[in-house]
Amino acid sequence: MDNLLVVEATETLRDQLADELGKEYNLLQAADFTQALEQFHRYSPKVVALDLGLPPDHDGTTEGFRCLQWMLGSQPETKVVVLTGNGDWATAHRALRYGAYDFYHKPVNLAELKAVIERAFQLYLVEEERRRLQETLERRGLGLEGIVGQCVAMQRVFSAAQMVALSNVPVLIAGETGTGKELVARTIKSLSARVDGPFVPVQCCVGNKENLDGELFGMESKGRGKLAARVPGKIEQAGRGTLFLSEPADLPHPLQLKLVRLLQEGKLRRADGTDDVEVDIRVICATSKDLTQALLTGQLLEELYYRLSVITLDLPPLRARGEDIMLLAHLFLRRFAQACNSRVRGFTPAAVAALEAHTWPGNVGELEGRVQRGVIMSEGSFLEPGVLGLVPEKGREEASAPRGLTLRQARDRAERKVICAAVDNSRGNLAKASELLDVSRSTLYDLLKKHGLFNPGPR
C-alpha cells in the first residue's frame, strides 16, 4: 500500500480520514509541523493532505506554509493537497503558486477528498514511470536529454517526438531561442533506430559561407593517385546517424540546392569533387526564425523548405508553459545544489512570484542560468528574488498597476479573463477547459464558483 501522510491539527478529523482512507493507503498521521517532518523524513509519502492551520498558528497559515515549503523543497515530486477554510481563495491560490498539487475547502466531504487524493496518486505514478524510463535510458546512455514539462503543450511535443522517432523523415523544430530545440532533436535520435549512430550538429552561419561547403559536404583535392585527398564533411560524419542543422535559411542558395539533392537522392558531391557519394542520414533542422517570411523574401528556397518541413514541431516559449516554470526551477535548484554541495532547499514566496511574473525572453536557458546564479550566490536556505537577478526596477509595479485596483482585484480580473477565454475556446466543455488551463477539473469548478461563472442548471 502507498504511503499517505495526513497533517491535520484536529484529532477528530484525523480519525475520520484514517477510517476512510486507511482502507486503501498506509495512512500516516501528524498533528503539527514537527511530527509532519518526522513522518515525511521516515516514510517519504507520495501524497500529503496538509491542513494549513497548524499549531501554534491555528488561526493563521504560517506553520502550514512553512511545512509545505519545506516538503516541496526537500522532495518536489511529492503531491500535496492543501486543506483550507471554506471560501479562502487567496490562501488556496497562494498554495498552488508554492507548488501544491491541488486544494480542498473545508468542511471535508470524505468522498470528494478521496477522489482528489486518488488523482494525486495517479499523477505521481505517471511521473514516476517517466522518471524510471529516463533513468533506464540514461543507464544505457540514451537519456531523454533533460526535457521536462507537465503543461499540455509540452506533453504534445513529447508525444509527437516519440511518433516521429519511428520514421526517417526530416523534422523541423521551431521555437524561440532557449526553448530546447537541440534537446528535442537529441531525444528523437535517442528514441529512433539510429540511436547508436552519431549526432552531428551544424550551425548554418552565413558569416562562414566560404568554408561551409567543405565543412558540410567535404572536400577533394585535384591531385591524382597518392596526391589526391578526400576530407569527409559533417554530412558524411553523420552517416547512419542524425544531422542537426540550426537555421538552414542562413545557408547560401548553392548549398541549399545541394541539400535539396541530398534529401531527394541521398547523394552528395564534395567541394572540388567529381564523383557522387551515397550517404545514409536523417536530417533534423531547428529555427527560431519565421521561415514563411524567409520564403517570401527569397532567403529560403521553396524546394528546401518543403523537404525539411515534412513534420514540424513547435516548441512553446517558457512564459506560456504555466506550472512548468516552477517545475523546472525546482529541478535546476536540486541539480545545482547537489553539484555545489549547497544547503539551498527552495524559493521564498517573493522569489516564486518573481519567477512567475518574469517574461523569460531567454526561455529555459535563462531560467537555468538564473537558478544556477542563485544557488551560488545565496547565503540562506531559500532563494530570494535578488540572487536570481529578478529584483524589479524601481517604480515598475506602480507604473504598471491598474489605477483604482488593489493587487488582489487586478489578479482576480486577469484570472477571470483567462478562465472565460478557456471556456469559450472549449465551447463550454469543462474537461477541455481544465486541460487548456492546466488545472484539475475540481480546481476549475472552484474557480468558476469564485468568479460567479458556475451555472449548475441546464444550459
C-alpha positions as CSV (number, residue, x, y, z in Angstrom):
1,M,0.0,0.0,0.0
2,D,1.2,3.5,-0.8
3,N,2.0,5.9,2.0
4,L,-0.4,8.8,2.5
5,L,0.5,11.5,5.1
6,V,-2.3,13.4,6.7
7,V,-1.2,16.6,8.5
8,E,-4.2,17.8,10.5
9,A,-4.4,19.6,13.8
10,T,-7.9,18.3,14.7
11,E,-7.8,14.8,16.1
12,T,-11.5,14.1,15.2
13,L,-10.9,14.8,11.5
14,R,-7.7,12.8,11.5
15,D,-9.6,9.8,12.9
16,Q,-12.3,10.2,10.2
17,L,-9.7,10.4,7.4
18,A,-8.0,7.4,8.9
19,D,-11.2,5.3,8.9
20,E,-12.0,6.2,5.3
21,L,-8.6,6.4,3.6
22,G,-6.8,3.8,5.8
23,K,-8.6,1.1,3.8
24,E,-6.6,1.9,0.6
25,Y,-3.4,3.6,1.8
26,N,-0.9,3.2,4.6
27,L,-2.1,6.2,6.5
28,L,0.4,8.3,8.4
29,Q,-0.7,11.0,10.8
30,A,0.8,14.2,12.1
31,A,-0.7,17.0,14.2
32,D,1.9,19.7,13.8
33,F,5.0,20.8,11.9
34,T,7.5,18.7,13.9
35,Q,5.5,15.5,13.6
36,A,4.9,16.1,9.9
37,L,8.6,16.4,9.2
38,E,9.4,13.3,11.2
39,Q,6.9,11.2,9.3
40,F,7.9,12.8,6.0
41,H,11.6,12.0,6.6
42,R,10.9,8.5,7.7
43,Y,8.4,7.3,5.1
44,S,8.7,9.7,2.1
45,P,5.0,9.6,1.2
46,K,3.9,10.1,-2.4
47,V,0.9,12.2,-1.4
48,V,0.3,14.6,1.6
49,A,-3.0,16.0,2.7
50,L,-1.9,19.2,4.6
51,D,-4.0,21.4,6.8
52,L,-2.5,24.9,6.7
53,G,-3.8,25.9,10.1
54,L,-1.2,24.1,12.2
55,P,-0.3,24.9,15.8
56,P,0.7,27.2,17.3
57,D,-0.8,29.3,14.5
58,H,-4.3,27.7,14.5
59,D,-6.0,30.8,13.1
60,G,-3.3,31.5,10.5
61,T,-1.3,29.7,7.9
62,T,2.3,30.5,8.8
63,E,3.1,26.9,10.1
64,G,1.2,25.3,7.2
65,F,3.1,27.2,4.5
66,R,6.4,26.6,6.3
67,C,5.6,22.8,6.2
68,L,4.5,23.0,2.5
69,Q,7.6,24.9,1.5
70,W,9.9,22.5,3.4
71,M,8.3,19.4,1.9
72,L,8.4,20.6,-1.7
73,G,11.9,21.9,-1.2
74,S,13.0,18.5,0.0
75,Q,11.0,16.4,-2.5
76,P,9.4,18.4,-5.3
77,E,7.8,15.3,-6.8
78,T,5.5,14.9,-3.8
79,K,1.9,15.8,-4.4
80,V,0.5,18.0,-1.6
81,V,-3.2,18.6,-1.3
82,V,-3.8,21.6,1.0
83,L,-6.9,21.9,3.2
84,T,-8.1,25.4,3.6
85,G,-11.0,27.2,5.2
86,N,-14.2,27.4,3.1
87,G,-14.0,30.4,0.7
88,D,-10.4,31.2,1.5
89,W,-9.4,31.5,-2.2
90,A,-6.4,33.7,-1.7
91,T,-4.7,31.1,0.6
92,A,-5.6,28.3,-1.8
93,H,-4.1,30.1,-4.8
94,R,-1.0,31.0,-2.8
95,A,-0.5,27.3,-2.0
96,L,-0.8,26.5,-5.7
97,R,1.9,29.1,-6.5
98,Y,4.1,27.4,-3.9
99,G,3.8,24.1,-5.8
100,A,0.9,22.4,-4.1
101,Y,-0.9,19.9,-6.4
102,D,-4.4,20.9,-5.5
103,F,-6.5,22.4,-2.7
104,Y,-9.7,21.3,-0.9
105,H,-12.0,23.6,1.0
106,K,-13.3,22.5,4.4
107,P,-15.7,21.2,5.7
108,V,-14.5,17.9,4.3
109,N,-16.6,15.7,2.2
110,L,-14.8,12.4,2.5
111,A,-15.8,11.1,-0.9
112,E,-14.8,14.2,-2.7
113,L,-11.4,14.5,-0.9
114,K,-10.8,10.8,-1.6
115,A,-11.3,11.5,-5.3
116,V,-8.8,14.4,-5.2
117,I,-6.2,12.2,-3.4
118,E,-6.7,9.3,-5.9
119,R,-6.0,11.7,-8.8
120,A,-2.8,12.9,-7.0
121,F,-1.6,9.3,-6.6
122,Q,-2.4,8.6,-10.3
123,L,-0.3,11.7,-11.4
124,Y,2.5,10.7,-9.1
125,L,2.6,7.2,-10.7
126,V,2.6,8.7,-14.2
127,E,5.5,11.0,-13.4
128,E,7.3,8.2,-11.5
129,E,7.1,6.0,-14.6
130,R,8.6,8.8,-16.7
131,R,11.4,9.2,-14.2
132,R,12.1,5.5,-14.3
133,L,12.1,5.5,-18.1
134,Q,14.5,8.4,-18.1
135,E,16.8,6.6,-15.6
136,T,16.8,3.4,-17.6
137,L,17.6,5.3,-20.8
138,E,20.4,7.2,-19.1
139,R,22.0,4.0,-17.8
140,R,22.1,2.9,-21.4
141,G,23.4,6.2,-22.5
142,L,20.3,7.2,-24.3
143,G,18.7,9.8,-22.0
144,L,15.7,11.9,-22.6
145,E,18.1,14.8,-22.8
146,G,16.7,16.6,-19.8
147,I,13.4,17.6,-21.3
148,V,10.9,18.2,-18.6
149,G,7.3,19.6,-18.8
150,Q,3.8,18.9,-17.4
151,C,1.9,21.5,-19.4
152,V,-0.4,20.4,-22.2
153,A,1.8,21.9,-25.0
154,M,4.9,20.1,-23.8
155,Q,3.1,16.8,-23.5
156,R,2.1,17.2,-27.1
157,V,5.7,17.7,-28.0
158,F,6.7,14.6,-26.1
159,S,4.1,12.5,-27.9
160,A,5.0,13.9,-31.3
161,A,8.7,13.3,-30.7
162,Q,8.0,9.7,-29.9
163,M,5.9,9.2,-33.0
164,V,8.4,10.9,-35.5
165,A,11.3,8.9,-34.0
166,L,9.8,5.8,-35.5
167,S,10.2,7.1,-39.1
168,N,13.1,8.5,-41.1
169,V,11.5,11.7,-42.5
170,P,13.1,15.1,-42.0
171,V,11.8,17.1,-39.0
172,L,11.7,20.9,-38.5
173,I,11.7,22.1,-34.9
174,A,10.6,25.7,-34.4
175,G,10.8,27.8,-31.3
176,E,12.4,30.8,-29.7
177,T,16.0,30.8,-28.5
178,G,16.4,28.8,-25.4
179,T,13.3,26.6,-25.7
180,G,15.3,23.4,-26.1
181,K,15.3,22.6,-29.8
182,E,18.5,20.7,-29.8
183,L,17.4,18.7,-26.8
184,V,14.2,17.6,-28.7
185,A,16.3,16.7,-31.7
186,R,18.6,14.5,-29.5
187,T,15.6,12.9,-27.9
188,I,14.2,12.0,-31.3
189,K,17.6,10.4,-32.2
190,S,17.7,8.6,-28.9
191,L,14.3,7.0,-29.4
192,S,14.9,6.1,-33.1
193,A,16.6,3.2,-34.8
194,R,19.6,5.4,-35.3
195,V,20.3,5.5,-31.6
196,D,23.8,4.0,-32.0
197,G,24.7,6.4,-34.8
198,P,26.4,9.8,-34.4
199,F,24.5,13.1,-33.7
200,V,26.3,15.8,-35.7
201,P,25.2,19.5,-35.0
202,V,25.9,22.2,-37.6
203,Q,25.4,25.9,-37.2
204,C,24.5,27.2,-40.7
205,C,26.2,30.6,-40.2
206,V,26.4,32.9,-43.3
207,G,29.5,34.5,-41.8
208,N,31.4,31.3,-42.5
209,K,29.9,30.7,-46.0
210,E,33.3,30.4,-47.7
211,N,34.2,27.4,-45.7
212,L,30.7,26.0,-45.2
213,D,30.6,24.0,-48.4
214,G,33.7,22.0,-47.4
215,E,32.6,21.8,-43.8
216,L,29.2,20.3,-44.7
217,F,29.8,18.3,-47.9
218,G,33.5,17.6,-47.6
219,M,36.4,18.4,-49.9
220,E,38.6,16.7,-52.5
221,S,41.9,17.9,-53.8
222,K,42.7,18.0,-57.5
223,G,45.7,15.7,-57.3
224,R,45.9,12.2,-58.6
225,G,46.8,8.9,-57.0
226,K,48.6,9.3,-53.7
227,L,48.4,13.1,-54.1
228,A,44.6,13.1,-54.1
229,A,43.0,13.7,-50.8
230,R,39.4,13.3,-49.6
231,V,38.1,15.0,-46.5
232,P,34.7,14.0,-45.3
233,G,32.3,16.8,-44.2
234,K,29.8,16.9,-41.4
235,I,27.2,15.1,-43.5
236,E,29.4,12.1,-44.1
237,Q,30.4,12.1,-40.4
238,A,26.7,11.8,-39.6
239,G,26.5,8.6,-41.7
240,R,24.0,6.1,-40.2
241,G,23.1,8.8,-37.7
242,T,21.5,12.2,-37.5
243,L,22.5,15.5,-38.9
244,F,21.2,18.5,-36.9
245,L,21.1,21.8,-38.9
246,S,20.5,25.0,-37.0
247,E,19.0,27.9,-39.0
248,P,19.0,26.3,-42.5
249,A,17.7,29.5,-44.0
250,D,21.1,31.1,-43.4
251,L,22.7,28.7,-46.0
252,P,23.7,30.3,-49.3
253,H,21.4,29.3,-52.2
254,P,24.0,27.0,-53.8
255,L,24.3,25.0,-50.6
256,Q,20.6,24.9,-50.2
257,L,20.3,23.3,-53.6
258,K,23.0,20.7,-52.7
259,L,21.0,20.0,-49.6
260,V,17.8,19.5,-51.6
261,R,19.6,16.9,-53.7
262,L,20.9,15.2,-50.6
263,L,17.4,14.9,-49.2
264,Q,15.9,13.8,-52.6
265,E,18.6,11.3,-53.7
266,G,20.6,10.5,-50.6
267,K,23.8,11.7,-52.5
268,L,26.3,14.5,-52.2
269,R,29.3,15.8,-54.1
270,R,32.3,17.1,-52.2
271,A,33.7,20.5,-52.9
272,D,36.0,20.3,-56.0
273,G,34.9,16.6,-56.4
274,T,33.6,14.9,-59.5
275,D,32.0,11.7,-58.0
276,D,28.8,11.3,-56.1
277,V,28.9,9.9,-52.6
278,E,25.9,8.0,-51.1
279,V,25.1,8.8,-47.5
280,D,22.5,7.3,-45.1
281,I,21.5,10.0,-42.6
282,R,18.4,11.6,-41.1
283,V,18.1,15.4,-41.2
284,I,16.6,17.4,-38.3
285,C,16.5,21.2,-38.5
286,A,15.8,23.9,-36.0
287,T,14.9,27.5,-36.4
288,S,13.9,30.5,-34.2
289,K,13.0,32.5,-37.4
290,D,9.8,32.9,-39.3
291,L,10.5,30.6,-42.3
292,T,7.4,31.8,-44.0
293,Q,8.9,35.3,-44.1
294,A,12.2,33.8,-45.3
295,L,10.3,32.2,-48.2
296,L,8.6,35.5,-49.1
297,T,11.9,37.4,-49.2
298,G,13.6,34.6,-51.1
299,Q,16.2,33.9,-48.4
300,L,15.0,30.3,-48.2
301,L,14.3,28.2,-51.3
302,E,10.9,26.6,-51.6
303,E,12.4,23.3,-52.6
304,L,14.4,23.1,-49.4
305,Y,11.6,24.3,-47.1
306,Y,9.1,21.8,-48.2
307,R,11.6,18.9,-47.9
308,L,12.8,20.0,-44.4
309,S,9.3,20.6,-43.0
310,V,7.7,17.3,-43.7
311,I,7.0,17.3,-40.0
312,T,7.1,20.4,-37.9
313,L,7.3,20.5,-34.1
314,D,6.5,23.9,-32.4
315,L,8.1,24.4,-29.0
316,P,6.2,26.8,-26.7
317,P,8.1,29.7,-25.0
318,L,8.6,29.3,-21.3
319,R,6.2,32.2,-20.5
320,A,3.4,30.1,-22.0
321,R,4.1,26.9,-20.0
322,G,2.4,27.8,-16.7
323,E,3.4,25.5,-13.9
324,D,6.5,24.3,-15.8
325,I,8.3,27.4,-14.7
326,M,8.4,26.3,-11.1
327,L,8.8,22.6,-12.0
328,L,11.9,23.5,-14.0
329,A,13.1,25.9,-11.3
330,H,13.0,23.2,-8.6
331,L,14.7,20.8,-11.0
332,F,17.6,23.2,-11.7
333,L,17.8,24.1,-8.0
334,R,18.2,20.4,-6.9
335,R,20.8,19.8,-9.7
336,F,23.0,22.8,-8.9
337,A,22.6,22.5,-5.1
338,Q,23.9,18.9,-5.3
339,A,26.7,19.9,-7.6
340,C,27.8,22.8,-5.4
341,N,27.1,21.0,-2.2
342,S,24.8,23.8,-1.2
343,R,22.2,23.9,1.6
344,V,19.7,25.8,-0.6
345,R,16.4,23.9,-0.5
346,G,13.8,26.1,-2.2
347,F,12.4,29.5,-3.1
348,T,10.9,32.2,-0.9
349,P,7.3,33.3,-1.7
350,A,8.7,36.6,-3.2
351,A,11.0,34.5,-5.4
352,V,8.2,32.3,-6.6
353,A,6.1,35.5,-7.5
354,A,9.1,37.0,-9.3
355,L,9.8,33.8,-11.3
356,E,6.2,33.5,-12.4
357,A,5.9,37.2,-13.3
358,H,9.1,37.3,-15.4
359,T,8.6,37.2,-19.2
360,W,11.6,34.9,-19.9
361,P,12.9,36.2,-23.2
362,G,15.8,33.7,-22.9
363,N,13.3,30.9,-22.0
364,V,14.6,27.7,-20.3
365,G,18.2,28.6,-20.8
366,E,17.7,31.9,-19.0
367,L,15.8,30.2,-16.1
368,E,18.6,27.7,-15.7
369,G,21.3,30.4,-15.6
370,R,19.4,32.5,-13.0
371,V,18.8,29.5,-10.7
372,Q,22.5,28.5,-11.0
373,R,23.5,32.0,-10.1
374,G,21.1,32.0,-7.2
375,V,22.4,28.7,-5.7
376,I,26.0,30.0,-6.0
377,M,25.2,33.5,-4.5
378,S,22.6,32.6,-1.9
379,E,23.6,32.7,1.8
380,G,20.4,31.2,3.1
381,S,18.3,28.0,2.6
382,F,15.7,29.7,0.3
383,L,16.4,31.8,-2.8
384,E,15.3,35.4,-2.8
385,P,14.5,37.5,-5.9
386,G,17.7,39.4,-5.6
387,V,20.1,36.5,-6.0
388,L,18.1,35.4,-9.1
389,G,18.6,38.8,-10.6
390,L,14.8,39.4,-10.7
391,V,14.5,42.5,-8.4
392,P,12.0,44.7,-10.2
393,E,13.1,48.1,-11.3
394,K,12.1,51.0,-9.0
395,G,8.6,52.2,-9.7
396,R,7.8,49.4,-12.3
397,E,5.0,48.0,-10.2
398,E,3.4,51.4,-9.6
399,A,3.6,52.3,-13.2
400,S,2.1,49.0,-14.4
401,A,-0.6,48.7,-11.7
402,P,-4.2,49.5,-13.0
403,R,-5.5,52.7,-11.4
404,G,-8.1,52.2,-8.7
405,L,-7.5,48.5,-8.3
406,T,-5.8,46.7,-5.5
407,L,-3.3,44.0,-6.4
408,R,-5.8,41.3,-5.5
409,Q,-8.5,42.9,-7.6
410,A,-6.1,43.1,-10.5
411,R,-5.2,39.4,-10.2
412,D,-8.8,38.4,-9.9
413,R,-9.7,40.3,-13.0
414,A,-6.9,38.8,-15.0
415,E,-7.7,35.3,-13.7
416,R,-11.4,35.7,-14.6
417,K,-10.5,36.8,-18.1
418,V,-8.2,33.8,-18.7
419,I,-10.9,31.4,-17.4
420,C,-13.6,32.9,-19.6
421,A,-11.3,32.6,-22.7
422,A,-10.5,28.9,-21.9
423,V,-14.3,28.1,-21.5
424,D,-15.1,30.0,-24.7
425,N,-12.3,28.3,-26.7
426,S,-13.5,24.8,-25.5
427,R,-17.2,25.8,-26.3
428,G,-18.3,25.1,-22.7
429,N,-16.6,21.7,-22.4
430,L,-15.1,22.0,-18.9
431,A,-12.9,18.9,-19.4
432,K,-11.2,20.6,-22.3
433,A,-11.1,24.0,-20.5
434,S,-9.4,22.4,-17.5
435,E,-6.8,20.9,-19.9
436,L,-6.2,24.3,-21.6
437,L,-5.7,25.9,-18.1
438,D,-3.6,23.0,-16.9
439,V,-5.6,22.6,-13.7
440,S,-7.7,19.7,-12.3
441,R,-11.4,19.8,-13.1
442,S,-12.2,20.2,-9.4
443,T,-10.0,23.2,-9.3
444,L,-11.7,24.7,-12.4
445,Y,-15.1,24.2,-10.7
446,D,-13.9,26.1,-7.6
447,L,-12.5,28.9,-9.8
448,L,-15.8,29.1,-11.7
449,K,-17.7,29.4,-8.4
450,K,-15.3,32.0,-7.1
451,H,-15.8,34.3,-10.2
452,G,-19.6,33.7,-10.4
453,L,-19.3,31.8,-13.7
454,F,-20.6,28.4,-12.4
455,N,-24.1,27.6,-13.6
456,P,-25.3,24.3,-12.1
457,G,-28.6,24.4,-14.0
458,P,-29.3,23.2,-17.6
459,R,-27.8,25.1,-20.5
